[in-house]
Amino acid sequence: MWERPDSLWEATAPPPPALAPLNGSAQADLLVIGGGFTGLSAALHAAEAGKRAVVLEASEIGRGASGRNNGQVIPTLTRPDPDDLVARFGGETGERFVALIRDSATTLFDLVRRLNIDCAAEQTGWVQPVHTPGRIKIAERRAAQWGRRGAPVELLDRAAVSAMLGTDAYHGGWMNRSGGHINPLALARGLAAKAVKAGAAVHVNSPALSVERQGDMWVARTPQGIVTADSLVLGTNGYAASVFPEIRTEVVPVLSWQMATAPLGEAIRKTVLPGRPAMSDTHGDLRFMRYTADNRLVSGGALLIPANGPERLRRIVGERLAGLFPALRGVTFDHVWNGRIAMTTDYFPRVHRLGPHGFAWAGCNGRGVALSVSLGRELARAALGQDPAELALPLTAPTPLPFNALLQKIGPLKILQYRWNDAREI
């Protein structure tokens, strides 16, 4: 049994649907490994298309990053911009992938509205303020590139950011009005319930001990059962070690901490992020925050050494928030938890063909909420027979990182570089 995090989402999400481990044999059109956003989206879309989908989740729904993240719905990547994606993946494929990312937040919110998923969804926009005058070029570049491709973006001057966020600490920025935030564990559980209602079979506590191609079928074995399927979607992101180590070792899991304040009074809430957008800024050592339905501010941070993490972060993040918003001085945090983000060294996600009718992706780089839901849909379409050349799938071969275990150990040191860059840039 896994240890539940001290997560606000665990305390507030609706209960999961009643799900059981796989016991015996099952036949499917689509086998899905992983009960997070990617896998559940794939299963849901397959079931809605009339296909038999079977999901194998090693633990419980939302056990990994899907149930532990900040819940920001951001329709961009962390570093690569649209022109970078087109240069990397080619004109047509790159532009299709750009369009998927551009629409990913709206895809998620439209799905939530269509299926009436109870996950505290607020499509109030996402804003990226810049913390130095020099980084206004980032906002200008991103707003221009996404704007040319039809995204609902806006370049913001210092006064506009100040009015939007309630602080004069930033020098401008940009926003995408299609973004927002959700309760991520509630979304994962809701997707599982809707997938089951559509006809999918979702099995928890059913780790895939092996997944292999036998003849013209995919076969997965669990401790108590076996699934045989025509097609496969691997939606485990950074958790694929046992079945597809070449994918697991092309990403570096990085620990990310989240924390939620006690509910804020209405007077403070109206002055701190008054429009309730999701916000993450241009610091390498990121500042990020959003509200919950009961007016808690959910923020977080990174630590070089995780020892005594909750106590230290209460102080560190509390001081940061007070520096941005003096009204928050002395704010208390009711919940502090963590989870792992699957990072790639170049910040590009990886999308792969595993074999005939088998597909996967990895490398969320902190943008997995919106991206996972949209990619799950596309991966299901490809696995079930649609030509991947017609889809938004920039397929590449897996590229395992040499010395991956070492990179995991020294990965937190990257925070020192980020802090150095943050401190010295003007």
DOLUMZA-252034 format. One record per residue (C-alpha): residue number from 1; y, x, z; residue in three letters. Coordinates in pm, 1 decimal. Layout:
residues N
PT, NUM, Y, X, Z, Ala
...
end
This chain:
residues 426
PT, 1, 0.0, 0.0, 0.0, Met
PT, 2, 337.1, 137.3, -100.3, Trp
PT, 3, 624.1, 154.5, 144.6, Glu
PT, 4, 894.4, -99.4, 69.0, Arg
PT, 5, 1243.5, 48.3, 44.5, Pro
PT, 6, 1523.1, -67.3, 274.0, Asp
PT, 7, 1668.2, -235.4, -31.3, Ser
PT, 8, 1917.1, -518.4, -47.1, Leu
PT, 9, 1716.3, -647.2, -340.6, Trp
PT, 10, 1400.1, -667.7, -128.5, Glu
PT, 11, 1597.7, -866.2, 128.8, Ala
PT, 12, 1756.0, -1111.6, -114.9, Thr
PT, 13, 1541.9, -1151.4, -428.4, Ala
PT, 14, 1338.8, -1470.0, -473.9, Pro
PT, 15, 969.4, -1413.9, -404.3, Pro
PT, 16, 747.8, -1291.9, -688.0, Pro
PT, 17, 506.5, -1524.0, -863.6, Pro
PT, 18, 151.8, -1532.5, -730.6, Ala
PT, 19, -26.0, -1256.8, -921.6, Leu
PT, 20, -369.4, -1099.9, -876.7, Ala
PT, 21, -536.5, -772.7, -973.2, Pro
PT, 22, -743.5, -760.2, -1289.3, Leu
PT, 23, -1103.5, -841.1, -1204.0, Asn
PT, 24, -1350.3, -822.1, -1491.6, Gly
PT, 25, -1283.1, -792.7, -1862.6, Ser
PT, 26, -999.4, -931.3, -2072.2, Ala
PT, 27, -915.2, -944.8, -2440.3, Gln
PT, 28, -558.6, -936.3, -2568.1, Ala
PT, 29, -342.9, -913.0, -2875.7, Asp
PT, 30, -107.8, -689.1, -2677.2, Leu
PT, 31, -187.2, -466.6, -2381.2, Leu
PT, 32, 115.6, -371.5, -2173.8, Val
PT, 33, 103.4, -89.3, -1920.0, Ile
PT, 34, 379.1, -121.6, -1659.3, Gly
PT, 35, 529.6, -426.5, -1489.3, Gly
PT, 36, 894.9, -323.9, -1509.2, Gly
PT, 37, 1170.9, -442.2, -1741.1, Phe
PT, 38, 1020.1, -286.9, -2054.3, Thr
PT, 39, 667.7, -413.3, -2003.9, Gly
PT, 40, 765.6, -760.4, -1887.6, Leu
PT, 41, 1011.5, -802.5, -2173.9, Ser
PT, 42, 741.3, -694.5, -2420.3, Ala
PT, 43, 488.6, -936.7, -2270.3, Ala
PT, 44, 736.0, -1223.5, -2259.1, Leu
PT, 45, 843.3, -1183.0, -2620.8, His
PT, 46, 484.5, -1145.0, -2735.2, Ala
PT, 47, 377.0, -1457.4, -2546.2, Ala
PT, 48, 668.5, -1655.4, -2684.8, Glu
PT, 49, 550.7, -1550.9, -3033.1, Ala
PT, 50, 211.5, -1704.5, -2960.3, Gly
PT, 51, 27.9, -1378.8, -2883.4, Lys
PT, 52, -201.2, -1311.3, -2590.5, Arg
PT, 53, -41.4, -1041.9, -2373.4, Ala
PT, 54, -197.7, -871.7, -2071.2, Val
PT, 55, 17.5, -663.8, -1833.0, Val
PT, 56, -130.4, -403.6, -1599.1, Leu
PT, 57, 101.4, -306.1, -1313.1, Glu
PT, 58, -19.4, -26.5, -1085.8, Ala
PT, 59, 150.2, -166.9, -775.9, Ser
PT, 60, 380.2, -468.2, -752.1, Glu
PT, 61, 641.9, -612.2, -984.8, Ile
PT, 62, 959.8, -407.6, -963.8, Gly
PT, 63, 789.8, -128.7, -767.3, Arg
PT, 64, 957.3, 146.0, -972.2, Gly
PT, 65, 1306.6, 191.1, -1107.6, Ala
PT, 66, 1329.5, -170.2, -1229.1, Ser
PT, 67, 1344.8, -298.0, -871.3, Gly
PT, 68, 1540.2, -15.4, -708.3, Arg
PT, 69, 1841.7, 51.4, -931.0, Asn
PT, 70, 2204.9, -48.9, -884.4, Asn
PT, 71, 2172.7, -350.5, -1112.1, Gly
PT, 72, 2455.0, -257.7, -1347.8, Gln
PT, 73, 2405.1, -393.2, -1700.4, Val
PT, 74, 2566.5, -129.5, -1921.6, Ile
PT, 75, 2552.7, -151.7, -2304.1, Pro
PT, 76, 2594.2, 222.5, -2369.0, Thr
PT, 77, 2401.4, 543.6, -2311.5, Leu
PT, 78, 2505.2, 796.2, -2047.8, Thr
PT, 79, 2626.5, 1075.4, -2275.3, Arg
PT, 80, 2540.4, 1021.7, -2645.4, Pro
PT, 81, 2791.9, 811.2, -2837.0, Asp
PT, 82, 2720.6, 606.4, -3152.5, Pro
PT, 83, 2806.3, 890.7, -3388.5, Asp
PT, 84, 2569.1, 1118.5, -3195.2, Asp
PT, 85, 2284.8, 867.8, -3236.2, Leu
PT, 86, 2344.3, 836.0, -3609.4, Val
PT, 87, 2354.1, 1214.3, -3647.1, Ala
PT, 88, 2029.3, 1253.5, -3450.7, Arg
PT, 89, 1824.5, 969.0, -3599.5, Phe
PT, 90, 1973.5, 921.9, -3944.4, Gly
PT, 91, 2202.6, 660.3, -4092.2, Gly
PT, 92, 1998.4, 340.0, -4109.5, Glu
PT, 93, 1773.7, 402.1, -3808.5, Thr
PT, 94, 2060.6, 537.0, -3603.3, Gly
PT, 95, 2284.6, 241.2, -3679.9, Glu
PT, 96, 2008.4, -6.5, -3595.5, Arg
PT, 97, 1960.0, 167.8, -3262.1, Phe
PT, 98, 2334.3, 164.9, -3202.2, Val
PT, 99, 2336.5, -210.0, -3272.3, Ala
PT, 100, 2053.8, -264.7, -3023.9, Leu
PT, 101, 2246.0, -77.8, -2754.3, Ile
PT, 102, 2571.6, -256.3, -2846.0, Arg
PT, 103, 2403.8, -595.4, -2800.6, Asp
PT, 104, 2173.5, -500.9, -2511.0, Ser
PT, 105, 2381.5, -649.6, -2229.1, Ala
PT, 106, 2433.5, -976.8, -2414.5, Thr
PT, 107, 2062.3, -980.3, -2501.2, Thr
PT, 108, 1979.8, -957.6, -2130.9, Leu
PT, 109, 2233.0, -1216.7, -2014.2, Phe
PT, 110, 2140.7, -1457.9, -2294.6, Asp
PT, 111, 1774.6, -1426.0, -2195.6, Leu
PT, 112, 1859.2, -1493.2, -1830.4, Val
PT, 113, 2060.9, -1800.2, -1927.2, Arg
PT, 114, 1800.4, -1932.2, -2172.1, Arg
PT, 115, 1515.7, -1903.7, -1922.3, Leu
PT, 116, 1725.2, -1989.7, -1615.5, Asn
PT, 117, 1619.2, -1676.2, -1427.1, Ile
PT, 118, 1761.5, -1667.1, -1074.9, Asp
PT, 119, 1889.3, -1308.0, -1050.3, Cys
PT, 120, 2257.5, -1334.9, -946.8, Ala
PT, 121, 2367.7, -1253.4, -1301.7, Ala
PT, 122, 2739.9, -1196.9, -1357.2, Glu
PT, 123, 2857.8, -1100.4, -1705.8, Gln
PT, 124, 3194.2, -979.2, -1579.6, Thr
PT, 125, 3217.3, -662.7, -1791.4, Gly
PT, 126, 3158.6, -294.0, -1731.3, Trp
PT, 127, 3444.5, -47.0, -1696.3, Val
PT, 128, 3441.3, 333.2, -1707.9, Gln
PT, 129, 3759.8, 472.9, -1553.3, Pro
PT, 130, 3846.6, 839.6, -1610.9, Val
PT, 131, 3913.9, 1056.2, -1307.9, His
PT, 132, 4126.1, 1329.1, -1475.9, Thr
PT, 133, 4387.2, 1314.7, -1753.0, Pro
PT, 134, 4168.9, 1540.7, -1966.9, Gly
PT, 135, 3883.0, 1293.1, -1969.1, Arg
PT, 136, 4091.4, 1017.3, -2124.7, Ile
PT, 137, 3960.1, 1163.6, -2449.8, Lys
PT, 138, 3615.7, 1038.9, -2350.1, Ile
PT, 139, 3748.1, 684.5, -2315.5, Ala
PT, 140, 3936.3, 709.0, -2644.6, Glu
PT, 141, 3630.6, 837.8, -2830.5, Arg
PT, 142, 3390.3, 583.1, -2688.9, Arg
PT, 143, 3621.0, 285.7, -2731.3, Ala
PT, 144, 3691.0, 388.4, -3091.8, Ala
PT, 145, 3326.8, 445.7, -3187.4, Gln
PT, 146, 3193.5, 130.3, -3023.5, Trp
PT, 147, 3489.5, -71.7, -3147.0, Gly
PT, 148, 3417.4, 27.5, -3507.5, Arg
PT, 149, 3070.6, -116.9, -3461.3, Arg
PT, 150, 3183.1, -452.3, -3329.8, Gly
PT, 151, 3141.3, -406.7, -2955.8, Ala
PT, 152, 3382.2, -606.1, -2733.3, Pro
PT, 153, 3556.1, -294.8, -2600.9, Val
PT, 154, 3908.8, -219.2, -2490.3, Glu
PT, 155, 4093.1, 105.8, -2420.7, Leu
PT, 156, 4276.1, 82.9, -2088.9, Leu
PT, 157, 4586.0, 265.8, -1974.1, Asp
PT, 158, 4643.1, 366.9, -1614.4, Arg
PT, 159, 4820.2, 44.6, -1519.5, Ala
PT, 160, 4542.6, -169.8, -1668.4, Ala
PT, 161, 4270.6, 20.3, -1481.9, Val
PT, 162, 4469.3, -0.2, -1159.6, Ser
PT, 163, 4500.7, -377.3, -1194.2, Ala
PT, 164, 4134.1, -415.5, -1287.3, Met
PT, 165, 3993.2, -201.9, -1006.3, Leu
PT, 166, 4256.2, -222.8, -734.3, Gly
PT, 167, 4313.8, 153.6, -706.9, Thr
PT, 168, 4561.2, 402.6, -853.2, Asp
PT, 169, 4307.4, 687.0, -841.5, Ala
PT, 170, 4222.0, 677.4, -1213.2, Tyr
PT, 171, 4414.4, 781.8, -1522.9, His
PT, 172, 4295.8, 513.1, -1762.5, Gly
PT, 173, 3958.9, 425.1, -1906.2, Gly
PT, 174, 3778.0, 177.6, -2123.2, Trp
PT, 175, 3563.7, -128.8, -2078.6, Met
PT, 176, 3294.8, -330.0, -2252.0, Asn
PT, 177, 3329.0, -698.9, -2174.0, Arg
PT, 178, 2963.5, -777.3, -2247.1, Ser
PT, 179, 2841.3, -578.3, -1944.5, Gly
PT, 180, 2801.1, -689.8, -1586.4, Gly
PT, 181, 2540.8, -682.9, -1310.3, His
PT, 182, 2228.9, -852.6, -1174.4, Ile
PT, 183, 1987.1, -834.7, -883.9, Asn
PT, 184, 1733.3, -609.3, -1057.7, Pro
PT, 185, 1429.5, -695.7, -846.1, Leu
PT, 186, 1503.8, -1064.8, -894.2, Ala
PT, 187, 1525.7, -1006.8, -1269.4, Leu
PT, 188, 1190.7, -824.9, -1274.9, Ala
PT, 189, 1020.6, -1098.6, -1073.1, Arg
PT, 190, 1184.0, -1364.7, -1286.5, Gly
PT, 191, 1068.1, -1200.5, -1608.0, Leu
PT, 192, 714.9, -1184.0, -1468.7, Ala
PT, 193, 719.9, -1554.1, -1381.6, Ala
PT, 194, 854.8, -1651.9, -1722.5, Lys
PT, 195, 604.2, -1430.3, -1902.8, Ala
PT, 196, 318.8, -1599.4, -1715.0, Val
PT, 197, 464.6, -1941.7, -1794.9, Lys
PT, 198, 476.3, -1844.5, -2163.2, Ala
PT, 199, 108.0, -1755.7, -2155.3, Gly
PT, 200, 90.6, -1387.3, -2061.2, Ala
PT, 201, -147.3, -1255.0, -1796.9, Ala
PT, 202, 26.7, -1025.5, -1547.3, Val
PT, 203, -194.2, -828.6, -1308.7, His
PT, 204, -59.1, -637.3, -1007.6, Val
PT, 205, -233.0, -360.9, -811.0, Asn
PT, 206, -417.6, -277.4, -1131.5, Ser
PT, 207, -344.4, 85.1, -1222.8, Pro
PT, 208, -460.0, 194.1, -1566.2, Ala
PT, 209, -701.2, 477.0, -1489.0, Leu
PT, 210, -745.7, 548.4, -1858.6, Ser
PT, 211, -606.0, 423.1, -2187.2, Val
PT, 212, -769.6, 528.7, -2510.4, Glu
PT, 213, -823.6, 431.8, -2869.2, Arg
PT, 214, -1179.5, 317.9, -2939.6, Gln
PT, 215, -1238.8, 232.1, -3303.5, Gly
PT, 216, -960.0, -4.0, -3402.3, Asp
PT, 217, -884.6, -120.5, -3045.2, Met
PT, 218, -696.8, 1.8, -2739.7, Trp
PT, 219, -903.6, 5.6, -2421.9, Val
PT, 220, -769.3, 36.4, -2067.2, Ala
PT, 221, -977.8, 67.1, -1753.1, Arg
PT, 222, -863.2, -25.6, -1404.4, Thr
PT, 223, -1052.5, 4.5, -1072.4, Pro
PT, 224, -1197.4, -343.6, -1116.4, Gln
PT, 225, -1168.3, -428.3, -1482.8, Gly
PT, 226, -1122.0, -344.9, -1847.9, Ile
PT, 227, -881.6, -470.5, -2114.5, Val
PT, 228, -945.2, -446.1, -2487.7, Thr
PT, 229, -647.2, -511.5, -2713.3, Ala
PT, 230, -531.5, -483.7, -3072.2, Asp
PT, 231, -199.7, -322.7, -2975.0, Ser
PT, 232, -33.6, -136.4, -2690.3, Leu
PT, 233, 308.3, -100.2, -2531.0, Val
PT, 234, 349.4, 169.4, -2266.7, Leu
PT, 235, 639.0, 69.7, -2042.3, Gly
PT, 236, 597.7, 312.5, -1754.5, Thr
PT, 237, 893.2, 543.4, -1832.5, Asn
PT, 238, 862.9, 823.9, -1576.0, Gly
PT, 239, 533.4, 700.1, -1430.0, Tyr
PT, 240, 295.8, 777.7, -1720.0, Ala
PT, 241, 137.3, 1090.0, -1568.3, Ala
PT, 242, -223.1, 976.0, -1550.3, Ser
PT, 243, -259.7, 813.0, -1891.3, Val
PT, 244, -3.8, 981.9, -2117.4, Phe
PT, 245, 105.1, 1308.7, -1951.8, Pro
PT, 246, 282.6, 1425.0, -2267.5, Glu
PT, 247, 533.9, 1143.6, -2217.3, Ile
PT, 248, 563.1, 1180.0, -1841.9, Arg
PT, 249, 636.5, 1551.2, -1875.6, Thr
PT, 250, 917.6, 1507.2, -2126.6, Glu
PT, 251, 1135.8, 1350.4, -1857.0, Val
PT, 252, 1259.2, 1483.7, -1523.5, Val
PT, 253, 1261.1, 1227.8, -1238.3, Pro
PT, 254, 1584.5, 1253.9, -1038.7, Val
PT, 255, 1635.1, 1080.8, -704.2, Leu
PT, 256, 1922.4, 831.9, -701.6, Ser
PT, 257, 2048.5, 666.3, -384.9, Trp
PT, 258, 2183.1, 311.5, -362.2, Gln
PT, 259, 2356.6, 143.7, -71.8, Met
PT, 260, 2508.3, -193.7, 9.4, Ala
PT, 261, 2793.0, -273.5, 245.4, Thr
PT, 262, 2804.8, -566.2, 478.0, Ala
PT, 263, 2967.9, -869.5, 308.6, Pro
PT, 264, 3339.0, -810.7, 259.2, Leu
PT, 265, 3604.0, -1062.3, 355.9, Gly
PT, 266, 3774.5, -1254.2, 79.0, Glu
PT, 267, 4109.6, -1082.0, 137.4, Ala
PT, 268, 3952.7, -739.6, 71.7, Ile
PT, 269, 3736.6, -865.9, -213.1, Arg
PT, 270, 4041.8, -992.0, -400.6, Lys
PT, 271, 4199.5, -646.5, -392.6, Thr
PT, 272, 3889.9, -429.6, -455.4, Val
PT, 273, 3743.8, -487.6, -803.6, Leu
PT, 274, 3916.4, -827.7, -813.7, Pro
PT, 275, 3754.1, -923.7, -1145.5, Gly
PT, 276, 3405.1, -827.3, -1016.6, Arg
PT, 277, 3312.8, -591.2, -1303.3, Pro
PT, 278, 3047.1, -323.7, -1284.8, Ala
PT, 279, 3211.9, 19.2, -1261.3, Met
PT, 280, 3089.4, 375.6, -1308.2, Ser
PT, 281, 3337.7, 653.7, -1370.3, Asp
PT, 282, 3346.9, 989.4, -1550.8, Thr
PT, 283, 3254.6, 1211.8, -1256.4, His
PT, 284, 2938.3, 1411.8, -1310.8, Gly
PT, 285, 2869.4, 1339.2, -943.6, Asp
PT, 286, 2910.0, 974.2, -1025.7, Leu
PT, 287, 3114.8, 711.6, -843.4, Arg
PT, 288, 2982.7, 363.1, -915.0, Phe
PT, 289, 2998.4, 16.5, -763.1, Met
PT, 290, 2964.4, -356.5, -817.9, Arg
PT, 291, 2961.6, -674.3, -611.9, Tyr
PT, 292, 2672.2, -898.5, -514.5, Thr
PT, 293, 2679.4, -1275.1, -499.7, Ala
PT, 294, 2761.7, -1262.3, -125.6, Asp
PT, 295, 3040.5, -1006.6, -177.5, Asn
PT, 296, 2864.0, -691.4, -69.6, Arg
PT, 297, 2977.2, -379.3, -252.3, Leu
PT, 298, 2676.0, -190.6, -388.3, Val
PT, 299, 2748.3, 177.0, -444.8, Ser
PT, 300, 2558.9, 501.8, -394.8, Gly
PT, 301, 2543.1, 868.7, -475.0, Gly
PT, 302, 2335.9, 1181.7, -518.5, Ala
PT, 303, 2226.5, 1441.2, -265.5, Leu
PT, 304, 2135.7, 1804.1, -314.0, Leu
PT, 305, 1892.9, 1784.6, -20.8, Ile
PT, 306, 1747.8, 1442.2, 69.8, Pro
PT, 307, 1700.7, 1516.5, 441.0, Ala
PT, 308, 1868.2, 1251.6, 659.0, Asn
PT, 309, 1983.1, 1089.7, 336.1, Gly
PT, 310, 2085.1, 746.4, 468.4, Pro
PT, 311, 2295.5, 885.1, 752.3, Glu
PT, 312, 2467.6, 1145.0, 534.3, Arg
PT, 313, 2535.3, 902.7, 251.8, Leu
PT, 314, 2689.7, 648.8, 483.3, Arg
PT, 315, 2947.7, 912.7, 567.3, Arg
PT, 316, 2990.1, 1063.8, 218.6, Ile
PT, 317, 3011.2, 739.2, 24.4, Val
PT, 318, 3211.6, 571.8, 297.5, Gly
PT, 319, 3476.1, 845.7, 266.9, Glu
PT, 320, 3476.1, 816.9, -112.3, Arg
PT, 321, 3527.9, 443.1, -99.8, Leu
PT, 322, 3806.2, 477.2, 155.4, Ala
PT, 323, 3972.6, 736.3, -68.5, Gly
PT, 324, 3971.7, 491.6, -357.9, Leu
PT, 325, 4038.6, 178.7, -152.4, Phe
PT, 326, 4205.6, 232.4, 189.0, Pro
PT, 327, 4112.8, -123.6, 286.0, Ala
PT, 328, 3748.3, -13.5, 289.7, Leu
PT, 329, 3795.8, 250.8, 559.6, Arg
PT, 330, 3532.9, 197.9, 826.2, Gly
PT, 331, 3313.1, -19.3, 603.9, Val
PT, 332, 2952.1, -37.5, 719.6, Thr
PT, 333, 2636.9, -19.6, 506.7, Phe
PT, 334, 2353.1, -255.7, 586.8, Asp
PT, 335, 2102.8, -109.7, 338.5, His
PT, 336, 2039.1, 238.6, 196.7, Val
PT, 337, 1750.5, 306.3, -40.7, Trp
PT, 338, 1653.6, 529.4, -327.7, Asn
PT, 339, 1454.1, 544.5, -648.0, Gly
PT, 340, 1394.0, 781.9, -935.0, Arg
PT, 341, 1573.7, 794.4, -1268.2, Ile
PT, 342, 1385.4, 939.7, -1565.1, Ala
PT, 343, 1622.3, 1194.2, -1719.7, Met
PT, 344, 1596.9, 1392.2, -2041.3, Thr
PT, 345, 1763.4, 1729.5, -2081.8, Thr
PT, 346, 1983.6, 1607.2, -2369.5, Asp
PT, 347, 2040.3, 1252.2, -2233.7, Tyr
PT, 348, 1878.1, 1091.7, -2540.2, Phe
PT, 349, 1599.9, 836.8, -2481.2, Pro
PT, 350, 1261.1, 901.5, -2640.7, Arg
PT, 351, 1075.3, 637.6, -2844.9, Val
PT, 352, 721.9, 713.4, -2963.9, His
PT, 353, 432.3, 588.5, -3170.9, Arg
PT, 354, 118.2, 656.6, -2965.9, Leu
PT, 355, -123.8, 568.5, -3243.1, Gly
PT, 356, -204.0, 264.7, -3456.3, Pro
PT, 357, -10.5, -30.9, -3312.2, His
PT, 358, 74.7, 167.6, -3000.4, Gly
PT, 359, 432.2, 241.1, -2887.3, Phe
PT, 360, 622.9, 372.1, -2585.9, Ala
PT, 361, 960.9, 489.9, -2467.5, Trp
PT, 362, 1091.6, 704.3, -2181.1, Ala
PT, 363, 1416.2, 857.2, -2059.8, Gly
PT, 364, 1648.6, 583.8, -1933.4, Cys
PT, 365, 1904.4, 841.8, -1809.8, Asn
PT, 366, 2057.3, 582.4, -1577.0, Gly
PT, 367, 2102.6, 314.9, -1844.1, Arg
PT, 368, 1766.5, 145.1, -1818.7, Gly
PT, 369, 1851.5, -213.9, -1723.8, Val
PT, 370, 1994.1, -346.6, -2049.1, Ala
PT, 371, 1816.8, -92.2, -2267.5, Leu
PT, 372, 1469.0, -164.6, -2127.2, Ser
PT, 373, 1485.1, -537.1, -2191.2, Val
PT, 374, 1593.2, -487.6, -2552.6, Ser
PT, 375, 1350.3, -204.6, -2622.2, Leu
PT, 376, 1064.5, -403.6, -2470.2, Gly
PT, 377, 1125.7, -673.6, -2728.9, Arg
PT, 378, 1139.3, -421.5, -3014.7, Glu
PT, 379, 828.4, -235.1, -2900.4, Leu
PT, 380, 632.9, -560.4, -2884.3, Ala
PT, 381, 739.9, -650.0, -3236.0, Arg
PT, 382, 633.0, -310.2, -3366.5, Ala
PT, 383, 300.8, -313.2, -3180.9, Ala
PT, 384, 221.1, -659.6, -3314.6, Leu
PT, 385, 268.2, -553.2, -3673.4, Gly
PT, 386, 632.8, -562.2, -3777.3, Gln
PT, 387, 731.1, -254.1, -3975.4, Asp
PT, 388, 899.4, -14.1, -3728.4, Pro
PT, 389, 1129.8, 95.8, -4012.4, Ala
PT, 390, 1286.1, -251.4, -3990.7, Glu
PT, 391, 1337.2, -230.9, -3615.2, Leu
PT, 392, 1574.7, -47.0, -3385.3, Ala
PT, 393, 1319.7, 220.2, -3296.4, Leu
PT, 394, 1421.1, 584.1, -3351.2, Pro
PT, 395, 1065.8, 719.1, -3341.4, Leu
PT, 396, 1004.0, 1083.6, -3255.9, Thr
PT, 397, 703.4, 1283.8, -3137.9, Ala
PT, 398, 665.4, 1345.0, -2762.8, Pro
PT, 399, 823.1, 1674.9, -2656.2, Thr
PT, 400, 684.7, 1781.4, -2316.2, Pro
PT, 401, 919.4, 2010.1, -2127.8, Leu
PT, 402, 788.3, 2356.8, -2046.4, Pro
PT, 403, 783.9, 2419.8, -1671.6, Phe
PT, 404, 837.9, 2049.9, -1601.0, Asn
PT, 405, 720.6, 2085.2, -1239.7, Ala
PT, 406, 977.3, 2360.5, -1184.4, Leu
PT, 407, 1251.7, 2151.6, -1343.0, Leu
PT, 408, 1174.1, 1872.3, -1099.6, Gln
PT, 409, 1218.9, 2109.7, -807.1, Lys
PT, 410, 1544.9, 2262.1, -928.3, Ile
PT, 411, 1681.5, 1942.5, -1085.1, Gly
PT, 412, 1894.0, 1852.2, -781.1, Pro
PT, 413, 2082.7, 2178.7, -827.4, Leu
PT, 414, 2244.3, 2016.3, -1130.4, Lys
PT, 415, 2460.7, 1832.8, -879.6, Ile
PT, 416, 2630.6, 2162.9, -796.1, Leu
PT, 417, 2727.6, 2208.4, -1161.2, Gln
PT, 418, 2856.2, 1851.6, -1181.1, Tyr
PT, 419, 3065.5, 1897.5, -866.8, Arg
PT, 420, 3202.1, 2226.1, -995.0, Trp
PT, 421, 3302.9, 2069.2, -1325.8, Asn
PT, 422, 3452.7, 1768.6, -1147.5, Asp
PT, 423, 3659.5, 1986.9, -918.2, Ala
PT, 424, 3797.9, 2229.6, -1174.7, Arg
PT, 425, 3877.4, 2000.3, -1468.6, Glu
PT, 426, 4238.2, 1892.5, -1500.1, Ile
end
